[in-house]
Amino acid sequence: MDPVTRREFLSSLAAVAAVSSVAQSKATPAIQPDSPDALLWYRTPAEKWTEALPIGNGRLGAMVYGGARQERLDLNEDTLWSGEPRDVQNYEAIRYLDEVRKLLLEGKNREADALVEARFIGPWNESYLPLGTLTVAGDFSGEPTDYRRELDLRDGVVRVRFRAGEREYTREIFASEPGQVIALHYRCSHQASLHLSATLESPLHFQTKASGQDLVMQGRAPAHVEPGFVENHPNPVVWEDGAQGKGMRFQAQVRVVTWGGSVSREGAQIRVQGADEVVFLFAAATSFNGFDKSPSAQGKDPQAECERVLHAAMQRGCEALWREHQASHRAIFDRAEIHLGAPPENLPTDERFLKFDPQTDPGLAGLYFQIGRYLLMSSSRPGTQPANLQGIWNRKLRPDWSSNWTLNCNAQINYWPVEVANLAECHSPLFTLIEELKVDGARTARNMYGCKGWMAHHNADLWRTTAPIYWSPSIWKMGGAWLCHHLWEHYVFHLDDQFLRRVYPTMREAAQFFLDHLTPGPKGWLVTYPSTSFENTFRKPDGVESTCCLGPAMDMQILHDLFSNTMQAADILGQDAEFQRELAAARGKLVPMQVSPRTGQLQEWIDDWDAAEPHNGQVAQMWALMPGNQITPDGTPELAAAVRKVLDFRQPAAKNAGSWMGSWTCNAFARLHDAEAAFAILQRHLSQNVNGNGTANFGRIGAEFQIDGNLGMTAAIAEMLLQSHAGEVHFLPALPSAWKEGRFRGLRARGGLTVALTWQDGKAKDAQVIAEGRGLRQIRPPRGQRVQSVDAAGRKIVFAQASGESIRLEMEAGTPYRIRFL
């Protein structure tokens, strides 16, 4: 590299360390530096992956270990998957559709199971893969002391510092979204003291070479990977290494930029000797060129993309790269926070989780809320893939459940907090996935069911296939319908008619599929079949156990939601009056929610059957409570009581509060306004299901990291403090007694509202509400309180009393309304 270019890039390195404090002196941030609600810190380096600290820019991700003598980054790129586009359509299944329906109508469920597995089920999805490992070894005298590593959530940076003898060593590592690189910045208090060597490796097939001051790794992903839980497979990983072989190509490239010292090449590593400061810039790209193009035959050039990104980063310069990253990251992160109290003592984060006591450290939930926001914005940005089962971070060649998008809850739970936590743009990758699923989804609708519209079954991968995979529960066909709930949720949070106009055809086509697919069943009800209830097995009175069934409650609840939302969208847009009538007619014939006269529980199936495994954590029929809004404690008290009885009996989070088991149940209790039950699950989750680095594990199931545990709990914490799904903004609907005082700001409510609130001694003091648009809103104070006054811009605002203690308030756009409570 030309020395002048290096000098230009590094000319401001000395100032970079002070950028944070300089920026903070120019403005008063809502979240203070070193806030316990935005900082993870540790006294020792990570020894394993679940102790390493995650960074990401939506596309590139890394787990940073922070070793004193050896830094290690386990790397990911969000399009590095196994496989290629393939036709997994089942063109024969439709011939057996009438037969399987006949079996179900005759009560021969077990025979229907067998027919579905024999004639309807296709191959597994492909797998999300690890990219590799960047290792930077340091050579210094003496033993490291005064070690500290930290993840600053607000700045999106990992910092490591320690002393060795008289020298202090520091490094900062961040993943820049504007720059599309990962940067590692090394410094030492003494000149000419940095002696480093860097290597790049991958668990995939690869070659690494040193070229100039760059390390370049090129490789290829497998043509197919079986999921990690598939045992005794003769060939679980398929490689095609020939010139015409299939599989994703990739390149990773590290550029070394030094101030002082020398750079040399030694085999497949780069050495730095005697430098004052060093920056490593990491870029990566794959040949992915869209879900419908072969990455081997029609792929992009990953080498050209790496060169382009690194050239642009060099042109920016070090300080600009940092400033742009910091500004971009803070612009999203700083929008919202929840403060529930300071920790009782200044413990490292891993020790804080291990010693968690909800009575003395209520503030840990506030930190966990911000960890969830950080993970989502680090793994899902406009233009990237959506957050998968592990967000963007995966170290395994055969990851748990393929680290894909599981559409029967996990992918959706990932995005439950996105609107309320003020991360709306992070929702857009999911919207792109939905649009892309429509292509194969229309083929599946036509080829398997003879229907118009589009649909998706149980799972999706990078190649956007929609056919059912491998086992009979994947015949569940509500994946696309549930995803459409997210389109409507984004609309009701923002009231953006332009967005609604863009996504309405997707909602309409999803509804069209079910208008064609629904078939008369018992009592003339319209039912989906063959279907399953989540992945649950039922036991009939004669002892027969099976999964395939007619119109389970979860299907009906999702369809009620899809039809209702599509009708409202059409009405808002002034379109499709006749289609609205068709939807209304079909909605009126769906199987209604039923309460078992035998148990008082909300039934999961049309018939009053028992779950064969009632304590497996899967409570499908609570969908109407959360994320839906068909069941509310005030609007449908009998149904709310019935679903509560299901939760009390099945105790879905009793043994494992990880992943969706804990997070869905915690959200459900919050929706039932049972603060202590919700808090008990959150407490168990924080105590048992959080790794040292703040990521969530799946407990006894064995997955070391499943991000829906983090993100579902992030949503649950917000639901305990603010709800808006029932037509009004409800403050502190499920405030646990442990959270005696606190505040939040920047939470979003449906109707285009941004909300802040302070409370003391368990009572709301005052709130601020700002509306995006003019209109009438309904506000509900906490239970046992009422609104004392409302003012805006120094003047008292007259409000109307609604039902109970709720008020109606006519709001102007952009005006802060202060609400005081008694």
N, C-alpha and C positions, 0 to 999 in steps of 0.2 A: 504494500500500500504506500502511496506517495506520502512522505512525511508532512507536507503542508496540509494535506487532507486530514491526517491524524490530528495535527495541531488545531485545525479549525473545529474538528469534532470535539476535541477535548479542552478547548480553550476555556470553557466555563466549569470544568469539573470541580474546582475548588469551591464554587458557589452552590453546587447542586445540593450538598448536605444541608445548606441553610434555606433551601427553597421553601420547605414547609413552614418554618418560622416566619420568613419574610411574607409569604402569602397570608399567614394568619394575622400578621400585624396590620395588614391593609384592610381586613374585614373581620368582623366578629362572627366566627363560625358557631352554628347552633350546637355542634358536637365538638367538645374541646379536645385538644391533643392529649393523648394518654388517658382518655376517658375509659373507665372500666367497662363501659358499654360498647367500646369499639376497639379493644385491644386484647390480643392473646399473647401471653409471654411465658418463657420457660427458662429454666436454669441449666438445661442439658440439651445436647443435640438429639435429633430423632434417631431411634435405632430401628424403627420399622415404618412401613408405609402409613399406617394409621396414626403415627405420631408426626409425620411430615406435614408441612403447612401448605395448603392449597393456594395457588394463584391461577388466574385465567383471564382471558380477554374475550371469552365467548367462543373463540375458535381454537386457540392454543391454551393448553393447561399444563401445569407442572405441580408436582409434590416436592417441596423443598425441605431437605433434611437438616441443613445448617451445621454440618460437622466442622469443627475447628480446622483440622488438618485436611479434611476432604469434604468438599461440598458435592452433593448429589441431587440432581433434578430428574425425577421420573416424569417423562414427557408424553403428552397426548396432542393429537390434532383431530378435530371433530369429524372429519370426513374419512379417516383411516379405518375402514371397515373391510371385512372379508367379502368375497363374492363379487358379483356383477349383476346387472339387470338380467332377470330370467323370467320365463313364463311359468308360473306355478299354478296357473288356472286349472281348475278341475272341470273338464268339459263333460265328464260322465256323471257327475253328482246329480244333475237335474233329472236324470232318468230314474233316480231312486227317491226323489223328493216326495212323491205321492205315497210311496211305500212306507217311508219312515213316519210320515204324518198319520197314516192309517194305523201303524203300530202304536203311536202315542195316543190316538183317540180310543184305541182298544185297551189302553192301560198296560201295554207290553213295553214298558220303559226300558227294561234291561235289553230286550231284543233291539230296541231303537238305538241304544248305546252301541251295540255291536255293529249295526248297520252304518251308523255315522262314522265309527272308527275305520270301518272297512272301505267305505265309498266316498266319504266327504273330506277326509283329513289329508293335508299335504305335508311337505317337508318343513323342517325348522327354518326359522329366520337365520340371517347372517349375524355376525358378531362385531361389536365395537372393539378395537384393538389398541394395545399400547404402541407408542411410537418408538420409545427407546429411553436411554439414560445418558445424560450429560454429567460427566464427573470432572471436577476441577480440584486437583490436589495441590496443597500448599506446603512449602518447605520453610520452616522457621525453627529457631533454637528455643529450647526451654519448653516447659509444660504450659498449656493454656490455663489462665485463671480469669476470674471475674466474667465468666461466660454468661451471655444472655442472647436469646433469639426471640423474635416477636413477629406477629402478623398484625400490622396496622390496617384494620378493616376500612378505615376512612380514606386512607391513601392507597390501599391496595398494594402494599409492599411488605416483603419480608426483610427484616433487618437482623444481622448477626454481628455481635461484637465480643471481643475478648482481648486479654493481654497475654503477651509472652515476653517475659523479661521486661525491658523498658518500653517495648513497643505495644501500641494499641492497634488492633486490626478491626476493620469494619467492612461490611458489605451490605448492599441493598439489591434486592431482586424483585422485579415487577414484570407483569405482562401488560404491555401497552395495547389498548384497543385502537387508538389513532395510528400508532406506528406499526401495529401487527407484528411485533417482535417481543421476545422475552429478553430483558436486559439484566446483566449481572455486573455490578459496579464494585470493584475492590479498591480499598484504600488502606494506607498504613500511616501512622503518626511520624514515621521516619522515612526519609527519602531512600530510594533504591533498595527497598526492603521486601518487595513482592517477588516471590519466586514460585511460579505456578505452572502446572501442566494440565492440559484438557484433553479428554477423550470422549468419543461418541460411540455408543453401542445400541443394539436393538435385539429383542427376542424374535424379530422377524428375519427373513433372509436379507442380508445387507452387506455392503462394503463401505469402508470408511477410508478416506485419504486426506492427507494434509496438502493444501495447495496455497502457496503464498502465506497469508496470515489467516486463512480460512481452514476449518475442518468441514469436510463435505461427506455426508453419509447418504447413500442411495440404496433403495431396497424395494422389495415387493411384498405385498400382503398375500395371504393364502387365498386360493380360489374358493375355499369353503372351510368353515369351522363349525363343528358341532358344539352345542351349549355345554358348559362345564359340568352340568349334572347328568349328562348322558354317559353312562358307564359301559365299559366293555365294548366300545365301538372299535371295529378293526382299523379304521382310518379317520380319526376325529379331526385331523387337520390336513387339508389337501393343498399341496403346493404344485404349481405349474411354472417351472422356472425357465422353460424354453422361450425362444424369441416370440413365439405366437401364443405363449401361455397366458391364461387369464389371471386376473388379480390386480389390485390397486398398486400403482407405482407411487413412490414417495421420495422426497429429498428433505434432509435436515441439514442446516448449514450454520456454523458458528464463525463469526468474524471477531478477531481479537484486535482490540485497539489499545495501545499503550501510551503512557506518558513517561518517557525515559526508559532505560533498560533495552533489552534486545529480545527478539522473537526468533525462534528456530523451529524446524520441523524434525521430528524423530519418529520414523515409521508413520503410524496412524494417530499421532498425537502432536500437539503444539505445545512448545515450552516458552515460558516468559521468564527472563532472568533480570533481576535488579531494577524492576520498574517502580515508579512512584505511585502510579495509579493504573488500573486496568479495567476496561469494559469488555465484556463478552456480549455480543449481540446474536441472539438465536432466532433463526427463521425456519419455517417448515411449510411444506405444501405437498399436496397429493395430485394425482392425475384425475381426481373426481371432476366430472364435467356435467353433472346433473344426474338425477335418479334414473333417467331413461337412456343413458349413453354408457357404452362400455368404457371403463377407465383404461383398459389395455389397448383397445382399437380406436377409440374416439376421445381419448383423454387429453387433458391439458398437460402442459409441460411444467412439471414441478420445479425443474432447475431454473427456468426463466422466471418463475414467480418468486423463488427465493432471492435471486439476484435483484429483481426489481424492488422487493421489500427492503433488502439490505442497503441498496443504493439510496433509496428514499430516506432510510434512517440515518445514513451518513450525512446526507444533505441537510437533515434537520439539525443535527448537532445534539450533543448529550443533554445540555440544559433544556433545549426545546422539547426533546423526547420526553424528559421527566415532567416538565411543566404541562405538556399536553396530556400526558397520562393522568397526572394528578388532577388537573382541571376536569377532564372527562369523567374520571371515576367519582370525584366528589360531587359533580353535578347531579349524579344519580343517587349516590349513597346518602348525601346530606339532606335529602328531602324528608326523611322520617326517622324517628327514634322513639323508643320506649324506655323510660327510666323508672326503675322500681326500687332504687336504693343502692348505696355503695356497699361493696363487700366488707365484711367485718374485719378482715386483715388482708394485707397485700400478698396474696398467695399466687404462685404460678398457676396458669390456667388448668393444667392437668391435675394439680393438687386440689384446685378449687372444685373441679367436678368430682374428684374422689371423696372429698370431705363435705360435699353439698348438704346443707341443712336448710330447708325452705323457710324456716322461721328466722334464721340469722342471716341468710344470704338470699333474700328475695330477688336481688338485682341480677342474679345469674340468668333468670328468664329473659331479662332485657338484653343481656349480651347474646343469648342464644337466638333471640329474634333477629339481632343484627347479623349474626353468623349466617342465618338462613338467607337474609337479603343479600349478603355478600356472595354466598355460593351461587345464588340464582343469577345475579348480574355478572358473575364471572364465567358462567357456563351457558348463558343465553342472551345474545345481543342481536340486534337487527342484522340480517344477512348470514347468521350462523345456523347450525343445526340446533334444534331444541335440546334442552337438558334431558339426558337419557337417565337410565336407572342409577347411574353414578355421576350424573351431571356431565362432566367432561373428563373425569379422572378415572383411569383404569390401568392396572398394572398387569393384568392376566391375559394370556393368549386365548384362554377359554373362560371368559368372565362369567360371573353368576348371572343366570338368566340372559346370557348373551349381551348384557348391558344395553338392551334395546329399549324400545318404547312399548311397554305393556299397556294396552288400551283398556283393560278392564278395571283400572283405577290408578296405577302407578304414574303413568305419564300425566294424567290429569291432576293428581295430587301435587305433583311438582309445581303446578301453576296456580294452586289455590291461593297462595299469598300475593301473587303478582300484582293484582289491582289494589287490594287494600293496603299493601305495603309500599305503594307509590313507585312501582317499577314497570309501568305500563308498556314501555317500549320493549322490555324483555319478553313480553307476550308474543311479539311478532313472529319469532321462529316457529312457534306452535301453529300460528295461522298459516304460515307457508307450508308446513307439513300437511295440514288439513287439505289445502288446495292441491297439493301433489298427490295425496292419497286418493283424491277423487278420480284420477285417471284409471288406476287399476281397480278402484272401488266400483266404478261403473261397469267394468268388465265382469267383476265378481258378481255384481247384482244381476247382470244379464245371464251369465253363463251358469251360475249355480242355482239361481232362483227364478229366472225368467222375468225379472222386474226392471222397470226403469229406475232412474236415479242412481245413487251411489251408496255404498256402505263399506264398513271395515269390520273385521272380526277382532280377534283377541290381541294381536301383536303387530308391530310394524318395525321395519328396519330402514337403513339408508336407501334401499331400493324401492320402498313404498309399495310393497306387496300387501294385499288385503285378504288373502285366502286363509282359512283356518289351518292351524299347524298341529300336527302330530297326535293330539289327544282329544277326546270327545268334548271336554269343557270349552275348547276353543271354537266350537260351533256357535258360541255366544256371538251375536251379530250386532251388538249395540255400540261398538267402538266409535264409529263415525257419528252416531247420534249424540253420544256423550261429548265428543269433541266439539260439536256445534254449540253446546252449552257455553263453551268458552267464548265463542263469537258473540253470543248474546250478552254474556257478562261484561265483556269489554264495552259493548255498546251502552249498557245501563250505567256503567261507571262514568262514562264520558258524554253520552247523549250526542254522539257524532253521527249525524245522518249520512254523511259521505261514506264513512266506514260501513254503516249498515247497508247502504246501497251496494257497496262492493261485495259484501259477504252474503247478502240475502240469497243470491242464486245457489250458493253452497248449502244453506239451510233448507231452501226449497227442495233441492234435489235429494237431500237426505230424507226429508219428510215424504217425498214422492216414492222413494223406495218402499217405505213402510206402508203407504197407502196401497201399493200393489201387493206387498208381501202379507199383510195381515189377513187372517183367514178365520171364518166363524168357528168357534169352539164351543165349550160348554155354556149353556144358558144364552146362546147367541152372542156371547162376548167375542170381540176380535182379539186374536192371540197371535203371538209370534211362535212359530215352531217349525223345525226342531230348535230348541233353545236350552240354555242351562241357567241356573241362578248363580252368578259369579262362578266359582269353581266348586260349588257345594254339592254334596251327595245327600239325597233324602232317603228316608226309610218309610216305606208304606206300612199300613197296618198288618199286612201279611208277612212283613219282615224283609221284603225285597228292597234292595238298595240300588239306586241308579242316579244318573245326573241329567239325562235328557228329559225334557218336560215341555209342557205347553205354557206359554205366557206367564212366566214367573213375575213376582211383584216388581223386581228391579227393572225388568224390561218395560213394564207398563208405566212405571214412574218416569223413566227416561223418555218414553214416547209422549207422555202427557206434557212433559217439559218441552220437548222438541216441537210438538204441534202447537202448544200455546205460544211459545216464543216466535215461531214462524208466522203464526197468525198476527201477532202484534207487530212484527216487522213489516209484514205486507200492509197492514193497516196504516202504519206510520208513513210508509212510502207511497201509499195510495195505489197499490197494485193488487192484482189477483183476487178480486172479490169472490169469484166462483171457487177458486182453490181454498180460500179461507173457509168457505162453507163446507167443502169436502173434509177439511181437517177437523172442523168443529163436529161434524157428524161422526167421523171416525173416533175422535177423542171421547165422545159420549158413549161409545160402545166398548171402550177398553175395559179390561177387568178392573173393577174398583178395588181399592185397598180394603182388606178384610181383617177383622179381629177374630181370632180363634175363640169360640165359645168355651173351648176346653181349657185353654191356658191363659186367655186374656192377652196373648201376644199378637203383634202384627204378623200376619201370615206371610211366609216367604213364597209359597206355592199356591196355586188355585185351590188345591185340596189341602186339608188341614194335616199335612204331613210333618213329621219330626225331621230335624237335621240329623243325619247319621253321625256327624262329628260336630256337635253343637259348640264345642270349645276350641275350634280351629282358628278363631279370630276373624272369620269372614261373615259379616252381617250385611247381606246384600240389600235387604228391605229398608235399611236406614238411608238409602239414597235420597228419598223424598224429604228427609230432614236435613241432610247435608250430603252433597252440595246443593240439592234442590230446595224448594221453598213451599212444597205442598203440605208439609207437616210443620206446624209451629205451635208452641205451648198455648198461645192465646187464640189463634185462629182455628185450630183443630185439636182441642185438648184431649179428646178421646183417643185420637190416633197418636198423639204425643205420648199419652200414658201407655199405649200398646207397644210402641217402639221402645219406650223405657223398660218395659217388662222384658223385651227381647234382650236388651243390653244387660239388665240385671241377671238374667238367667245364663246367657252365654258368656258374659264377662270376657269380651274379645281381647282386652289388653291386660288381663290378670297375670298371665305367665310371660308375656312378651309385649312391652310397650314400644318396640322398635318398628321402623318402617310404617306402612299403612295401618297395621294393626293398632298401634298406639295413636298415631296422628288422626286417623279417621274417627276413632272412638272419642278422643279428646275433643275434637271439633263437634261431634254429635252432642256430648254433654254440655258444651258451651251453648249450642243452639237450644238445648232444653233448659237453659238458664240455671243449670246445676253447677255452680262455681266450684264447690268442693270436690265433686266427682271428676270434673275436668282437671282440676289442679292435682288431684291424686295421680292421675295418669301422667301429667306433665312431670310431676316430681319423680315418679318411677322411671320415666324416660331419661331425665337428666341424671339420675343416679346410676342407671344400669345400661343405657343404650347409647351413650355418647363416648366416642373415642377421645384420646388425649388431645387430638388436634381440632376437636369440635365437630367432626363429622359423625353421623349417626350410623350405628350398626344394626343388624337385624337379630341380635340376641341369639336365641337358641337355634334359629334357622340357619345361622352360620355365615351369612354374608357380612364381610368385614365393613362394608360401606354400602348403604342404600339411601340415596339422597331424599327420597320422599319422607323419610323419618325427619330429617331437618326441615324440609319445606312444609310438610303437613303440620308440624308443630309450630312453625312460624305463623302459619295461618291461624292455628288454634289460639295462640297467644293474643293475636289481634282480635279474634272472635270473642274472647273473654272480655275485651275492653270496648269493642265497638261492633255493632251489627246494623245492617241496613237491608237485609234480604226480604223483610216482611212489610215493606212499604213505608218505613219510617226509620230515621236515624236514632238508634237506641244506645245510650251511653251506659257503660259499665253493666252490661246485661248479665255477666257471670264473673263478678269480681270476687276472688277468694279472700278469705280473712287474712291470709299471710301478706297480701299486698295492701297493707293499711294505707300507705300513701304512695303517690307516684305522679307521673305525668307522661303524656305522649303528645307528639305533634307530627303532622304530615301524613296521618293515616287517611285513606280515601274511603268515601262512602258512595253508594249508588246514588245517582242523581247529579253527578258532577261536583261532588263536595270534597273539600279538604278540611280536616278536622284536627283540633288540638284540645286537650283537656288536662286539668289539674285536679287531684283529689287529696284529701287528708282525712285520717280517721275513718276510712272506708266510705266517705261521702264526697260527692262531686262538689267542687268549689265553683269553677267557671270554665267555660269552653269558648273556643273560637271556631266559627264555621265560615268558610269562603266557598261560594258557588261559582262554577264556570259559566253558568248561564242564568238568566232571569227566570224565576218561577216560584211556585208554591212548594214548600217542603214541610214535612211533618217531623217534629223533634220529640223524642221520648226521654225524659230524665231517668236516672237510676231508680230502682224500686224503693219506695218510701220517701222519695224526694219530689219536688215540683220546681218548675221554672219560676224564679223570682222576677227577673227582668231581662230584657234584651236591649242592647244599644249598638249603634253603628255610627262611626264618624262623630262621636260626641253627642248624639241625639238618641232619645229613647224611642224604641220601636214598639208599635202596637202589634200584638199577636192574638190569634184566635185560639180558644180552647178546643181541642179535639177530644177523642174518647179517652177516658181515664185521665192520666196526668199529662198526656201528650198535647203539644201545641202545634198549630199551623202557622208558618212564617213565610210571608212573601219576601223573596230575596232578590237583590240586584246582583248582577254579575260583577265579580271582583271585589266586592265590598266585604270586609271582615265584620262579622256579627259576633258580638260578645254576649254570651248567655251565662247568667248567674243562677245558681240553684239554692234552694232552701232544703 
